[in-house]
Amino acid sequence: MRRLLIKLWKEQDGMIISSEVILVGTILVLGSIAGLSSLQYAVAGELTDAANAVHSRGTDHHNGNTYKLSNSRPRPEIAGRRGR
């Protein structure tokens, strides 16, 4: 493997091809970074939406800046009357 790398390093015939490979590789890496960055923002947004949905589902009422969870259990209705 080492001999092959030394041979490729000393060979001048593939100079144009190797520079093209480096250029294409650089473009792919930069594109990957941009794509992963936008993916990170999308995933963070979806997780925020899911957290807000779970939070709003678990809250009973709003008191100023604090939310309190409901500790009462639902009661069945009897003869059209609502449980209190």
C-alpha positions as CSV (number, residue, x, y, z in Angstrom):
1,M,0.0,0.0,0.0
2,R,2.8,2.3,0.9
3,R,4.6,1.6,-2.4
4,L,1.4,2.4,-4.3
5,L,1.0,5.7,-2.6
6,I,4.6,6.7,-3.2
7,K,4.2,5.7,-6.9
8,L,1.1,7.8,-7.2
9,W,2.8,10.7,-5.5
10,K,5.7,10.7,-7.9
11,E,3.7,10.1,-11.0
12,Q,2.9,13.3,-12.9
13,D,0.4,11.9,-15.5
14,G,-2.6,12.1,-13.2
15,M,-1.9,15.6,-11.9
16,I,-5.0,17.1,-13.6
17,I,-7.3,14.2,-12.5
18,S,-6.1,14.4,-8.9
19,S,-6.7,18.2,-8.8
20,E,-10.2,17.6,-10.2
21,V,-10.8,15.0,-7.5
22,I,-9.7,17.4,-4.8
23,L,-11.9,20.2,-6.2
24,V,-15.0,17.9,-6.4
25,G,-14.3,16.5,-2.9
26,T,-14.1,20.0,-1.5
27,I,-17.4,21.0,-3.1
28,L,-19.0,17.8,-1.7
29,V,-17.7,18.5,1.8
30,L,-18.9,22.1,1.8
31,G,-22.3,21.0,0.4
32,S,-22.6,18.4,3.1
33,I,-21.9,20.9,5.8
34,A,-24.6,23.2,4.5
35,G,-27.1,20.3,4.2
36,L,-26.4,19.1,7.7
37,S,-26.8,22.6,9.1
38,S,-30.2,22.9,7.5
39,L,-31.1,19.4,8.7
40,Q,-30.1,20.4,12.3
41,Y,-32.4,23.4,12.2
42,A,-35.3,21.3,10.8
43,V,-34.9,18.6,13.4
44,A,-34.6,21.2,16.2
45,G,-37.8,22.9,15.0
46,E,-39.7,19.6,14.9
47,L,-38.6,18.6,18.4
48,T,-39.6,22.1,19.7
49,D,-43.1,21.6,18.1
50,A,-43.4,18.2,19.6
51,A,-42.3,19.5,23.1
52,N,-44.8,22.3,22.9
53,A,-47.6,19.9,21.9
54,V,-46.8,17.6,24.9
55,H,-46.5,20.6,27.2
56,S,-49.9,22.1,26.1
57,R,-51.5,18.6,26.4
58,G,-50.3,18.3,30.0
59,T,-51.2,21.7,31.3
60,D,-54.5,22.5,33.0
61,H,-54.5,26.3,33.4
62,H,-52.2,29.2,33.0
63,N,-51.2,31.3,36.1
64,G,-49.0,34.2,35.1
65,N,-45.7,32.8,33.9
66,T,-46.0,29.5,35.6
67,Y,-48.0,26.4,34.3
68,K,-49.5,23.9,36.7
69,L,-50.2,20.4,35.9
70,S,-53.7,19.1,36.6
71,N,-53.8,16.6,39.5
72,S,-57.5,15.7,39.2
73,R,-58.7,12.6,37.5
74,P,-61.6,12.7,35.0
75,R,-64.9,11.7,36.6
76,P,-67.6,10.0,34.6
77,E,-70.9,11.8,33.9
78,I,-73.9,10.5,35.7
79,A,-77.4,11.1,34.2
80,G,-76.3,14.1,32.2
81,R,-74.5,15.8,35.1
82,R,-70.9,16.7,34.9
83,G,-68.5,15.6,37.6
84,R,-67.0,18.3,39.7
